[in-house]
Amino acid sequence: MKLFISTALLIFLAELGDKTQLATMTLSAKEKSPLTIFVSALFGFALATLLAVAVGSLLNKIIPIEIIEKVAAIAFISIGILMLLGKI
């Protein structure tokens, strides 16, 4: 239960103000079908999460977690820098 709560809280906080949330908000304001937008966004996020869990589980069997964490941190920082420079 602790893992469930900590994961849900972490994902919730990480996604607040995210581009995906803003895009979903924009679609909801533009389209007059909030239930369809909600279900579609839920489905899309579930698929993305399923992919992340599957890839993470496979990588963990091949590559040590310390290397995965460092690569993820470098990728995250790189994307942030590229966004600041207007390249993305």
PyMOL commands that place a pseudoatom at each C-alpha (Angstrom):
pseudoatom trace, name=CA, resn=MET, resi=1, chain=A, elem=C, hetatm=0, pos=[0.000, 0.000, 0.000]
pseudoatom trace, name=CA, resn=LYS, resi=2, chain=A, elem=C, hetatm=0, pos=[2.902, 2.343, 0.774]
pseudoatom trace, name=CA, resn=LEU, resi=3, chain=A, elem=C, hetatm=0, pos=[4.329, 1.791, -2.730]
pseudoatom trace, name=CA, resn=PHE, resi=4, chain=A, elem=C, hetatm=0, pos=[0.915, 2.463, -4.287]
pseudoatom trace, name=CA, resn=ILE, resi=5, chain=A, elem=C, hetatm=0, pos=[0.417, 5.727, -2.398]
pseudoatom trace, name=CA, resn=SER, resi=6, chain=A, elem=C, hetatm=0, pos=[3.955, 7.001, -2.952]
pseudoatom trace, name=CA, resn=THR, resi=7, chain=A, elem=C, hetatm=0, pos=[3.838, 6.180, -6.685]
pseudoatom trace, name=CA, resn=ALA, resi=8, chain=A, elem=C, hetatm=0, pos=[0.407, 7.772, -7.160]
pseudoatom trace, name=CA, resn=LEU, resi=9, chain=A, elem=C, hetatm=0, pos=[1.455, 10.902, -5.259]
pseudoatom trace, name=CA, resn=LEU, resi=10, chain=A, elem=C, hetatm=0, pos=[4.749, 11.191, -7.137]
pseudoatom trace, name=CA, resn=ILE, resi=11, chain=A, elem=C, hetatm=0, pos=[3.073, 10.837, -10.542]
pseudoatom trace, name=CA, resn=PHE, resi=12, chain=A, elem=C, hetatm=0, pos=[0.309, 13.276, -9.560]
pseudoatom trace, name=CA, resn=LEU, resi=13, chain=A, elem=C, hetatm=0, pos=[2.804, 15.942, -8.451]
pseudoatom trace, name=CA, resn=ALA, resi=14, chain=A, elem=C, hetatm=0, pos=[5.082, 15.379, -11.454]
pseudoatom trace, name=CA, resn=GLU, resi=15, chain=A, elem=C, hetatm=0, pos=[2.205, 15.751, -13.903]
pseudoatom trace, name=CA, resn=LEU, resi=16, chain=A, elem=C, hetatm=0, pos=[0.750, 18.969, -12.439]
pseudoatom trace, name=CA, resn=GLY, resi=17, chain=A, elem=C, hetatm=0, pos=[1.243, 21.723, -14.991]
pseudoatom trace, name=CA, resn=ASP, resi=18, chain=A, elem=C, hetatm=0, pos=[2.787, 19.292, -17.470]
pseudoatom trace, name=CA, resn=LYS, resi=19, chain=A, elem=C, hetatm=0, pos=[2.347, 19.890, -21.207]
pseudoatom trace, name=CA, resn=THR, resi=20, chain=A, elem=C, hetatm=0, pos=[0.026, 16.886, -21.343]
pseudoatom trace, name=CA, resn=GLN, resi=21, chain=A, elem=C, hetatm=0, pos=[-2.230, 18.360, -18.683]
pseudoatom trace, name=CA, resn=LEU, resi=22, chain=A, elem=C, hetatm=0, pos=[-2.272, 21.720, -20.432]
pseudoatom trace, name=CA, resn=ALA, resi=23, chain=A, elem=C, hetatm=0, pos=[-3.091, 20.069, -23.765]
pseudoatom trace, name=CA, resn=THR, resi=24, chain=A, elem=C, hetatm=0, pos=[-5.916, 18.112, -22.147]
pseudoatom trace, name=CA, resn=MET, resi=25, chain=A, elem=C, hetatm=0, pos=[-7.234, 21.283, -20.540]
pseudoatom trace, name=CA, resn=THR, resi=26, chain=A, elem=C, hetatm=0, pos=[-7.151, 23.060, -23.905]
pseudoatom trace, name=CA, resn=LEU, resi=27, chain=A, elem=C, hetatm=0, pos=[-8.991, 20.199, -25.618]
pseudoatom trace, name=CA, resn=SER, resi=28, chain=A, elem=C, hetatm=0, pos=[-11.619, 20.210, -22.867]
pseudoatom trace, name=CA, resn=ALA, resi=29, chain=A, elem=C, hetatm=0, pos=[-12.192, 23.925, -23.317]
pseudoatom trace, name=CA, resn=LYS, resi=30, chain=A, elem=C, hetatm=0, pos=[-12.342, 23.619, -27.112]
pseudoatom trace, name=CA, resn=GLU, resi=31, chain=A, elem=C, hetatm=0, pos=[-14.441, 20.464, -27.448]
pseudoatom trace, name=CA, resn=LYS, resi=32, chain=A, elem=C, hetatm=0, pos=[-17.801, 20.050, -25.758]
pseudoatom trace, name=CA, resn=SER, resi=33, chain=A, elem=C, hetatm=0, pos=[-17.293, 16.435, -24.718]
pseudoatom trace, name=CA, resn=PRO, resi=34, chain=A, elem=C, hetatm=0, pos=[-15.388, 16.402, -21.418]
pseudoatom trace, name=CA, resn=LEU, resi=35, chain=A, elem=C, hetatm=0, pos=[-16.113, 12.732, -20.721]
pseudoatom trace, name=CA, resn=THR, resi=36, chain=A, elem=C, hetatm=0, pos=[-14.613, 11.672, -24.066]
pseudoatom trace, name=CA, resn=ILE, resi=37, chain=A, elem=C, hetatm=0, pos=[-11.552, 13.862, -23.426]
pseudoatom trace, name=CA, resn=PHE, resi=38, chain=A, elem=C, hetatm=0, pos=[-11.181, 12.400, -19.918]
pseudoatom trace, name=CA, resn=VAL, resi=39, chain=A, elem=C, hetatm=0, pos=[-11.438, 8.765, -21.047]
pseudoatom trace, name=CA, resn=SER, resi=40, chain=A, elem=C, hetatm=0, pos=[-9.154, 9.345, -24.040]
pseudoatom trace, name=CA, resn=ALA, resi=41, chain=A, elem=C, hetatm=0, pos=[-6.517, 11.093, -21.920]
pseudoatom trace, name=CA, resn=LEU, resi=42, chain=A, elem=C, hetatm=0, pos=[-6.750, 8.346, -19.306]
pseudoatom trace, name=CA, resn=PHE, resi=43, chain=A, elem=C, hetatm=0, pos=[-6.284, 5.683, -21.987]
pseudoatom trace, name=CA, resn=GLY, resi=44, chain=A, elem=C, hetatm=0, pos=[-3.337, 7.514, -23.568]
pseudoatom trace, name=CA, resn=PHE, resi=45, chain=A, elem=C, hetatm=0, pos=[-1.615, 8.026, -20.228]
pseudoatom trace, name=CA, resn=ALA, resi=46, chain=A, elem=C, hetatm=0, pos=[-2.231, 4.385, -19.289]
pseudoatom trace, name=CA, resn=LEU, resi=47, chain=A, elem=C, hetatm=0, pos=[-0.574, 3.223, -22.529]
pseudoatom trace, name=CA, resn=ALA, resi=48, chain=A, elem=C, hetatm=0, pos=[2.418, 5.506, -21.978]
pseudoatom trace, name=CA, resn=THR, resi=49, chain=A, elem=C, hetatm=0, pos=[2.724, 4.268, -18.400]
pseudoatom trace, name=CA, resn=LEU, resi=50, chain=A, elem=C, hetatm=0, pos=[2.441, 0.624, -19.482]
pseudoatom trace, name=CA, resn=LEU, resi=51, chain=A, elem=C, hetatm=0, pos=[5.268, 1.190, -21.957]
pseudoatom trace, name=CA, resn=ALA, resi=52, chain=A, elem=C, hetatm=0, pos=[7.416, 2.883, -19.303]
pseudoatom trace, name=CA, resn=VAL, resi=53, chain=A, elem=C, hetatm=0, pos=[6.852, 0.058, -16.799]
pseudoatom trace, name=CA, resn=ALA, resi=54, chain=A, elem=C, hetatm=0, pos=[7.561, -2.645, -19.398]
pseudoatom trace, name=CA, resn=VAL, resi=55, chain=A, elem=C, hetatm=0, pos=[10.752, -0.996, -20.662]
pseudoatom trace, name=CA, resn=GLY, resi=56, chain=A, elem=C, hetatm=0, pos=[11.910, -0.214, -17.115]
pseudoatom trace, name=CA, resn=SER, resi=57, chain=A, elem=C, hetatm=0, pos=[11.347, -3.800, -16.019]
pseudoatom trace, name=CA, resn=LEU, resi=58, chain=A, elem=C, hetatm=0, pos=[13.269, -5.175, -18.998]
pseudoatom trace, name=CA, resn=LEU, resi=59, chain=A, elem=C, hetatm=0, pos=[16.130, -2.700, -18.679]
pseudoatom trace, name=CA, resn=ASN, resi=60, chain=A, elem=C, hetatm=0, pos=[16.508, -3.475, -14.983]
pseudoatom trace, name=CA, resn=LYS, resi=61, chain=A, elem=C, hetatm=0, pos=[17.264, -7.109, -15.884]
pseudoatom trace, name=CA, resn=ILE, resi=62, chain=A, elem=C, hetatm=0, pos=[20.003, -6.078, -18.334]
pseudoatom trace, name=CA, resn=ILE, resi=63, chain=A, elem=C, hetatm=0, pos=[21.478, -2.838, -16.966]
pseudoatom trace, name=CA, resn=PRO, resi=64, chain=A, elem=C, hetatm=0, pos=[22.205, -1.916, -13.323]
pseudoatom trace, name=CA, resn=ILE, resi=65, chain=A, elem=C, hetatm=0, pos=[19.736, 0.595, -11.835]
pseudoatom trace, name=CA, resn=GLU, resi=66, chain=A, elem=C, hetatm=0, pos=[22.509, 3.117, -11.139]
pseudoatom trace, name=CA, resn=ILE, resi=67, chain=A, elem=C, hetatm=0, pos=[23.287, 3.395, -14.860]
pseudoatom trace, name=CA, resn=ILE, resi=68, chain=A, elem=C, hetatm=0, pos=[19.575, 3.654, -15.761]
pseudoatom trace, name=CA, resn=GLU, resi=69, chain=A, elem=C, hetatm=0, pos=[19.154, 6.495, -13.235]
pseudoatom trace, name=CA, resn=LYS, resi=70, chain=A, elem=C, hetatm=0, pos=[22.178, 8.378, -14.587]
pseudoatom trace, name=CA, resn=VAL, resi=71, chain=A, elem=C, hetatm=0, pos=[21.078, 8.009, -18.218]
pseudoatom trace, name=CA, resn=ALA, resi=72, chain=A, elem=C, hetatm=0, pos=[17.554, 9.144, -17.306]
pseudoatom trace, name=CA, resn=ALA, resi=73, chain=A, elem=C, hetatm=0, pos=[18.936, 12.163, -15.420]
pseudoatom trace, name=CA, resn=ILE, resi=74, chain=A, elem=C, hetatm=0, pos=[21.175, 13.146, -18.337]
pseudoatom trace, name=CA, resn=ALA, resi=75, chain=A, elem=C, hetatm=0, pos=[18.295, 12.768, -20.800]
pseudoatom trace, name=CA, resn=PHE, resi=76, chain=A, elem=C, hetatm=0, pos=[15.982, 14.822, -18.581]
pseudoatom trace, name=CA, resn=ILE, resi=77, chain=A, elem=C, hetatm=0, pos=[18.544, 17.610, -18.157]
pseudoatom trace, name=CA, resn=SER, resi=78, chain=A, elem=C, hetatm=0, pos=[19.386, 17.564, -21.882]
pseudoatom trace, name=CA, resn=ILE, resi=79, chain=A, elem=C, hetatm=0, pos=[15.740, 17.913, -22.861]
pseudoatom trace, name=CA, resn=GLY, resi=80, chain=A, elem=C, hetatm=0, pos=[15.351, 20.776, -20.371]
pseudoatom trace, name=CA, resn=ILE, resi=81, chain=A, elem=C, hetatm=0, pos=[18.343, 22.594, -21.843]
pseudoatom trace, name=CA, resn=LEU, resi=82, chain=A, elem=C, hetatm=0, pos=[17.074, 22.064, -25.391]
pseudoatom trace, name=CA, resn=MET, resi=83, chain=A, elem=C, hetatm=0, pos=[13.673, 23.449, -24.367]
pseudoatom trace, name=CA, resn=LEU, resi=84, chain=A, elem=C, hetatm=0, pos=[15.323, 26.489, -22.776]
pseudoatom trace, name=CA, resn=LEU, resi=85, chain=A, elem=C, hetatm=0, pos=[17.241, 27.099, -25.991]
pseudoatom trace, name=CA, resn=GLY, resi=86, chain=A, elem=C, hetatm=0, pos=[14.062, 26.779, -28.056]
pseudoatom trace, name=CA, resn=LYS, resi=87, chain=A, elem=C, hetatm=0, pos=[15.281, 23.700, -29.929]
pseudoatom trace, name=CA, resn=ILE, resi=88, chain=A, elem=C, hetatm=0, pos=[12.286, 21.617, -28.856]
for i in range(1, 88): cmd.bond("trace and resi %d" % i, "trace and resi %d" % (i + 1))
show_as sticks, trace
zoom trace
